């Protein structure tokens, strides 16, 4: 849905953070099967809701724009409706529409005619005028200064136009089809905020991107978790994508790696524990790049001491690092020339990190057998799980390691010495077991020192079962898991592990696993 400037009424609603909606919707337009009657729609797509709850709909299959007043049983054609065509009284599969209050007109993305047109809202209007041509548009948005934003699906770009000027400027994408932060793949609808940041539904990349004003690349704000098919399988043999040349501090080596973060462009960031550094590895490279630490163990701000986990904070373009033996969480900028970090949290023997969609940071505390949540910039976190001493009760942990947080802010914890994975829903006072808890062992119902952890959009849990040198998948509510890779004995073969660290997936569903004592990171391709 697009939004337009309005001088007296705020067009962006203030939705409370704890808002909920009725489970059942009510049909306010259409719903009488596909057709061209005034009470029907045919494959509608775009939508604009005016301040008086009047809605405007792109009725794609009928090549028209329909206006529906709240409570009416029939809509009114306000543009097109004369069959598909490129005459000025016609539209051809319009995909989006907004109202420009300043000119009291509809601005329409006339997609298959590759143009953006304007139709007056005055009675008797029988045709439109071209604002922009030669653009395979899909989505529209307008900011408070009446700049028009248009998604261009042919060039995988977003452009901004001044009304009346057909020559827009590129503000996002336009670097070819792809999944990098400078690219889109089939961008669809748009939203622009008060700061002129533009949000883009990046259709074929299954994500929503935010591009701040003047930025040269975007950040992912939704959809970064891959949707892995329920029947997915992975190659039995992994390929080494980082390290694998024995323990060492060369740029092609790792020493006892543990934590892992996989970025949207398949760049991987690794906690190289034995070298007290964070290393970034671009896909296909034979050597990594030190991005934090690497000056030996120590507590100076340019040093790390056995870092165990790392993540990328897109908002600040920085690495957040669990600097374990220094008992602190630190942040290092990703900008070139960064030579030291800053302390975000101190006096915590951290191990695992996770960040939710609202940028709350979750940290596992192995000393206090707890998980705490922090607002970035606030060193005083709140206890959200555990903290009731070491034990195997549902209010306790025993050496909690890696974390995963889902969209509902439920936290999953690899409770390593209890040989289980525990889920704590938001606001609860105890967790429940979602994998393991049948004693230490190698049966399908058991785990042995679980480490890495990942949860997909279906709720399936992937666990690095370190003591058994295998990765297990536990479907939601399952009583036992299945081996997806490994489980072939301890070793250095392509189908083996020697102690597992963190796990991650890319958006294609390929599995990444830190093979701790083989000093490497393995990727297993999804079949």
C-alpha positions in Angstrom: 0.0 0.0 0.0 1.3 3.4 -0.9 0.9 6.5 1.3 0.6 10.1 0.2 1.2 13.5 1.9 -1.7 15.1 3.7 -1.4 18.4 5.4 -4.0 18.0 8.2 -4.3 14.3 9.0 -1.4 12.0 9.7 -1.5 9.3 7.0 0.7 6.8 9.0 -1.3 5.2 11.8 0.2 4.8 15.2 -0.2 1.1 15.9 0.4 0.1 19.5 3.3 -2.4 20.0 0.9 -4.8 21.8 -1.9 -4.5 19.2 -3.8 -7.6 18.2 -6.3 -8.1 15.4 -9.5 -10.2 15.0 -8.8 -13.7 13.7 -11.6 -13.4 11.2 -11.7 -10.7 8.5 -14.8 -9.1 6.9 -15.1 -8.7 3.2 -15.5 -5.0 2.3 -15.0 -5.3 -1.5 -15.5 -8.1 -3.9 -15.8 -11.7 -2.7 -18.4 -12.7 -5.4 -16.0 -14.6 -7.6 -14.0 -13.2 -10.5 -16.0 -10.9 -12.8 -16.5 -7.4 -14.1 -19.7 -6.6 -12.2 -19.8 -3.5 -10.0 -19.8 -5.9 -7.0 -16.9 -8.0 -8.3 -13.2 -7.9 -8.6 -10.8 -10.0 -10.8 -7.4 -10.6 -9.4 -7.0 -7.3 -7.4 -3.6 -6.4 -6.3 -2.8 -2.8 -5.3 -4.7 -0.9 -2.6 -4.9 2.6 -1.2 -7.0 3.5 1.9 -7.9 7.1 2.2 -8.4 9.0 5.5 -12.1 8.5 5.5 -11.7 4.7 5.0 -12.6 4.9 1.3 -10.5 2.3 -0.5 -9.1 2.4 -4.0 -8.2 -0.9 -5.6 -6.3 -1.9 -8.7 -8.7 -4.5 -10.3 -6.0 -6.0 -12.4 -8.0 -8.6 -14.4 -10.6 -6.0 -15.3 -7.9 -3.4 -16.2 -9.6 -0.8 -14.1 -9.3 1.2 -10.8 -12.3 0.8 -8.5 -13.3 3.0 -5.6 -15.2 1.5 -2.7 -16.8 3.5 0.0 -17.0 1.9 3.4 -20.3 -0.1 3.7 -21.1 -0.1 0.0 -21.9 -3.3 -1.8 -20.8 -2.0 -5.1 -17.7 -0.2 -6.3 -17.3 2.7 -8.7 -15.0 2.6 -11.7 -12.7 5.7 -11.5 -10.2 4.8 -14.2 -10.0 2.4 -17.1 -12.5 -0.4 -17.4 -12.5 -0.3 -21.2 -10.6 -3.5 -21.7 -6.8 -3.9 -21.9 -5.1 -1.4 -24.2 -2.8 1.6 -24.4 -5.2 4.3 -25.3 -5.4 7.1 -22.7 -8.8 5.9 -21.6 -7.5 2.4 -21.0 -5.2 0.5 -18.6 -3.5 -2.8 -19.0 -3.1 -4.7 -15.7 -2.6 -1.8 -13.3 -0.8 -3.0 -10.1 -0.7 0.0 -7.8 -2.5 3.3 -7.1 -2.3 6.2 -4.7 -4.2 9.5 -4.2 -2.3 12.7 -4.7 -4.1 15.2 -2.4 -2.4 18.2 -3.9 -3.9 17.7 -7.4 -6.9 15.6 -6.2 -5.9 12.8 -8.6 -5.2 9.1 -8.8 -1.6 8.1 -9.7 -1.6 4.7 -11.2 1.1 2.2 -12.1 -0.2 1.0 -15.6 2.1 -2.0 -15.6 1.9 -3.7 -18.9 1.7 -0.3 -20.7 5.0 0.5 -19.0 3.9 3.9 -17.8 2.7 5.8 -14.7 -0.5 7.7 -15.4 -2.6 10.3 -13.6 -6.4 10.5 -13.6 -8.3 13.4 -12.1 -10.8 12.5 -9.4 -13.3 15.0 -10.8 -16.6 13.7 -12.1 -16.7 13.2 -15.8 -13.0 12.3 -16.2 -12.7 9.9 -19.1 -9.0 9.5 -19.6 -5.6 10.0 -18.0 -2.3 11.6 -18.8 1.2 10.1 -18.8 3.5 11.1 -16.0 6.3 8.6 -16.7 6.8 6.3 -19.6 9.1 3.4 -20.5 9.1 1.9 -17.1 7.7 -1.6 -16.1 6.5 -0.3 -12.8 4.8 -2.3 -10.0 4.7 -0.3 -6.8 4.2 3.4 -6.0 4.8 5.6 -2.9 4.8 9.3 -2.3 6.6 11.2 0.5 5.6 14.3 2.4 7.4 16.5 -0.2 5.4 14.9 -3.1 8.3 13.0 -4.5 7.0 9.9 -6.3 8.8 6.6 -5.8 8.4 3.8 -8.4 9.6 0.2 -8.4 11.0 -0.9 -11.8 10.8 -4.6 -12.2 12.7 -4.8 -15.5 15.8 -3.1 -14.1 15.3 -4.3 -10.5 15.5 -0.8 -9.2 13.6 2.0 -7.4 13.5 5.5 -8.8 12.3 8.8 -7.4 10.6 11.5 -9.5 9.5 15.0 -9.1 5.9 15.3 -10.4 6.1 16.6 -13.9 9.6 15.4 -14.5 9.9 12.1 -16.5 13.6 11.8 -15.7 13.8 10.2 -12.3 16.9 9.4 -10.2 18.0 6.0 -9.2 17.8 5.6 -5.4 17.9 1.8 -4.8 19.1 -1.2 -6.7 19.7 -1.0 -10.4 22.8 -3.2 -10.1 21.3 -6.2 -11.9 19.1 -8.9 -10.6 20.6 -10.5 -7.5 20.5 -10.9 -3.7 23.3 -8.6 -2.6 22.5 -5.5 -0.5 22.8 -3.4 -3.7 20.4 -5.5 -5.6 16.8 -6.6 -5.9 15.1 -9.5 -7.6 11.6 -8.5 -8.8 10.9 -5.5 -6.5 7.2 -5.1 -5.8 5.5 -2.7 -3.4 7.0 0.3 -1.6 6.6 2.3 1.5 8.4 5.6 2.3 8.8 7.0 5.8 9.2 10.5 7.1 13.0 10.4 6.7 12.6 9.4 3.1 13.8 5.9 3.8 12.2 3.5 1.3 11.1 0.0 2.2 10.9 -2.5 -0.7 9.2 -5.9 -0.9 12.0 -7.7 -2.7 9.7 -10.4 -4.2 12.0 -13.2 -5.5 14.5 -12.7 -2.7 11.7 -13.3 -0.2 12.7 -10.3 1.9 11.9 -6.7 2.7 14.7 -4.2 2.3 15.1 -0.7 3.8 17.2 1.9 2.0 17.9 5.0 4.0 18.0 8.3 2.2 21.2 8.6 0.2 22.4 5.0 1.0 24.2 3.0 -1.6 22.9 -0.3 -0.3 20.0 -1.5 1.7 19.5 -3.6 4.8 17.2 -6.6 5.3 14.4 -5.8 7.8 12.1 -8.8 7.3 12.3 -12.2 5.7 15.9 -13.1 6.4 15.0 -16.5 7.8 14.9 -19.1 5.0 11.8 -21.1 4.2 13.2 -24.6 4.1 10.8 -27.2 2.5 9.6 -29.9 4.8 10.9 -32.6 2.5 14.3 -30.9 2.0 17.5 -33.0 1.9 21.1 -32.0 1.8 24.2 -33.3 0.2 25.9 -36.0 2.3 29.3 -34.4 1.7 30.1 -30.9 2.6 32.5 -28.5 0.9 35.0 -26.6 2.9 34.4 -22.8 2.4 36.7 -21.5 5.1 39.8 -23.0 6.8 40.5 -26.7 6.5 44.3 -26.2 6.4 45.0 -27.3 10.0 45.1 -25.0 13.0 47.0 -21.8 12.4 46.8 -18.0 12.1 47.4 -17.7 8.4 44.7 -15.9 6.3 43.7 -19.3 4.9 43.5 -20.9 8.3 41.3 -21.1 11.4 42.1 -22.3 14.9 39.1 -23.9 16.8 36.4 -21.8 15.2 33.0 -21.8 16.9 30.5 -19.0 16.2 29.1 -18.2 12.7 27.0 -15.6 11.0 25.9 -16.0 7.3 24.9 -12.7 5.7 22.3 -12.4 2.9 25.0 -12.4 0.2 26.6 -15.6 1.6 29.4 -13.7 3.2 30.3 -15.6 6.4 31.7 -14.2 9.6 33.5 -16.6 11.9 34.7 -16.4 15.5 38.2 -17.8 15.2 38.5 -18.6 18.8 42.1 -19.8 19.1 43.3 -16.8 17.1 41.2 -14.4 19.2 39.8 -12.7 16.1 36.8 -12.4 13.9 37.3 -13.4 10.2 35.1 -12.6 7.3 35.1 -14.9 4.3 33.5 -14.0 1.0 32.0 -16.9 -1.0 34.6 -18.5 -3.2 37.6 -16.9 -1.5 40.6 -19.0 -0.4 41.6 -16.5 2.3 39.6 -14.7 5.0 39.9 -11.1 6.1 40.4 -10.1 9.8 37.6 -7.7 10.8 38.1 -7.6 14.5 40.9 -8.6 16.9 43.8 -10.6 15.8 46.3 -9.0 18.1 46.6 -11.9 20.6 44.5 -12.5 23.7 43.9 -9.5 25.8 41.4 -7.0 27.1 42.5 -3.9 25.2 39.9 -2.4 22.9 41.8 -3.6 19.9 41.9 -7.2 21.3 39.5 -10.1 21.8 39.9 -13.1 24.1 38.3 -16.3 22.8 35.3 -14.8 21.1 32.5 -17.3 20.8 29.7 -15.7 18.8 29.2 -12.9 16.3 26.3 -11.2 14.4 25.9 -8.3 12.0 23.7 -5.4 13.1 22.4 -4.0 9.8 21.2 -0.8 11.4 24.6 0.3 12.6 26.6 -1.7 10.0 28.6 -3.3 12.7 29.7 -6.6 14.2 28.4 -7.5 17.6 30.8 -9.9 19.3 30.6 -12.1 22.4 34.1 -11.6 23.8 33.8 -14.5 26.1 36.9 -14.6 28.3 36.9 -10.8 28.6 33.3 -11.2 29.9 31.9 -8.5 27.6 29.9 -7.9 24.5 31.6 -5.5 22.1 30.8 -3.8 18.8 33.2 -3.2 16.0 32.2 -1.0 13.0 32.3 -2.7 9.6 33.8 0.5 8.1 37.2 0.4 6.6 40.1 1.3 8.9 38.3 0.2 12.1 41.0 -0.7 14.6 39.2 -1.2 17.8 35.7 -1.9 19.3 33.5 -0.4 22.0 31.9 -2.2 24.9 28.2 -2.7 24.8 27.8 -4.9 27.8 30.3 -5.8 30.5 30.6 -8.2 33.4 28.9 -11.1 31.6 30.4 -14.5 30.7 28.6 -14.6 27.4 28.5 -17.4 24.9 25.7 -17.0 22.3 24.0 -13.9 20.8 20.8 -13.3 18.9 19.0 -10.2 17.7 15.2 -9.9 17.0 13.4 -7.8 14.5 13.2 -4.9 17.0 17.0 -4.9 17.5 16.8 -6.3 21.0 20.0 -8.2 21.8 19.8 -11.6 23.5 22.9 -13.0 25.3 23.5 -16.3 27.0 25.2 -16.0 30.4 27.1 -19.2 31.2 28.1 -18.1 34.7 24.5 -17.5 35.8 22.9 -20.1 33.6 20.6 -17.5 32.2 19.6 -15.6 29.0 19.3 -11.8 29.2 17.8 -9.3 26.8 19.3 -5.8 26.2 18.3 -2.7 24.3 21.3 -1.5 22.3 23.0 1.2 24.3 21.7 0.0 27.7 24.1 -2.2 29.7 21.3 -3.2 32.1 19.5 -6.1 30.5 16.5 -8.0 31.8 16.4 -11.7 32.7 14.1 -13.5 30.3 15.1 -17.2 30.9 16.8 -19.2 33.5 18.8 -17.5 36.3 17.6 -20.0 38.9 20.9 -21.8 39.4 22.4 -24.7 37.5 20.0 -27.5 37.0 17.6 -29.5 34.8 14.3 -28.0 35.9 12.2 -26.0 33.3 13.3 -22.8 35.0 17.0 -23.7 34.8 19.9 -24.2 32.4 23.2 -26.0 32.7 25.8 -24.2 30.5 23.5 -22.5 27.9 25.3 -22.0 24.6 23.8 -20.8 21.4 20.5 -18.9 20.9 17.9 -18.4 18.3 15.0 -15.9 18.5 11.9 -16.1 16.3 9.5 -13.5 15.1 7.3 -13.9 18.2 10.4 -13.2 20.4 10.4 -16.8 21.6 14.0 -17.8 22.5 15.5 -21.2 21.8 18.5 -22.2 23.9 21.0 -25.0 23.4 21.1 -26.2 27.0 24.3 -28.1 26.5 25.0 -30.0 29.7 21.3 -31.0 29.9 21.6 -32.4 26.4 18.4 -30.6 25.2 17.1 -27.6 23.4 14.6 -25.5 25.4 12.1 -22.9 24.1 10.9 -20.0 26.2 8.0 -18.1 24.8 8.0 -14.3 25.4 7.0 -13.4 28.9 7.0 -16.9 30.3 8.6 -18.0 33.6 9.7 -21.4 32.4 10.7 -23.1 29.2 9.8 -26.4 27.6 11.9 -29.0 25.8 11.7 -29.0 22.0 14.6 -31.4 21.3 16.4 -34.0 23.4 16.0 -34.3 27.2 16.2 -38.1 27.1 19.6 -38.3 28.6 23.0 -38.1 26.8 23.2 -40.5 23.9 23.0 -41.1 20.2 19.5 -42.4 19.8 17.1 -40.3 17.6 15.4 -39.0 20.8 18.7 -37.9 22.3 21.4 -35.2 22.0 24.9 -35.2 23.3 26.2 -31.7 24.1 24.1 -29.6 21.6 25.7 -26.5 20.3 24.7 -24.7 17.1 21.0 -23.9 16.7 18.7 -22.7 14.0 14.9 -22.6 13.6 13.2 -22.2 10.2 9.9 -20.5 9.4 8.0 -23.8 9.9 9.3 -24.2 13.4 11.7 -27.0 12.5 14.7 -27.0 14.8 18.2 -27.8 13.5 20.7 -28.7 16.1 24.5 -29.2 16.0 24.7 -32.4 18.1 28.4 -31.8 18.9 29.1 -34.9 20.9 27.6 -37.1 18.2 29.2 -35.2 15.3 25.9 -34.8 13.5 23.3 -32.2 12.6 19.8 -33.2 13.6 16.4 -31.8 12.5 13.4 -31.9 14.9 10.1 -31.0 13.2 7.8 -28.9 15.2 6.3 -30.9 18.1 8.3 -34.0 17.1 9.4 -36.5 19.7 12.5 -37.5 17.9 14.9 -36.0 15.3 16.4 -37.1 12.1 20.1 -36.9 11.0 20.4 -34.6 8.0 24.3 -34.5 7.8 27.1 -36.2 9.6 26.6 -39.1 12.0 29.3 -41.0 10.3 31.8 -41.1 13.2 34.3 -38.5 14.2 36.8 -37.6 11.5 37.9 -35.2 8.8 36.0 -36.7 5.9 33.6 -34.6 3.8 30.7 -36.3 5.5 32.2 -36.1 9.0 32.7 -33.7 11.9 35.1 -33.5 14.8 33.0 -31.4 17.3 30.3 -29.0 16.0 30.1 -25.3 16.7 27.4 -22.9 15.4 25.0 -23.6 12.5 23.4 -21.3 10.0 21.5 -21.4 6.7 21.5 -19.1 3.7 18.3 -18.0 2.0 18.6 -20.9 -0.5 18.5 -23.4 2.4 22.2 -24.4 2.2 23.5 -25.5 5.6 26.7 -24.1 7.1 28.3 -25.8 10.0 31.4 -25.0 12.0 33.6 -28.1 12.3 35.5 -27.1 15.4 38.4 -29.5 15.7 38.8 -29.8 12.0 39.3 -26.0 12.0 37.0 -25.4 9.1 33.5 -24.3 8.0 31.5 -26.8 5.9 28.6 -26.0 3.5 26.1 -28.7 2.6 24.0 -27.9 -0.4 20.3 -28.3 -0.3 19.0 -30.9 -2.8 
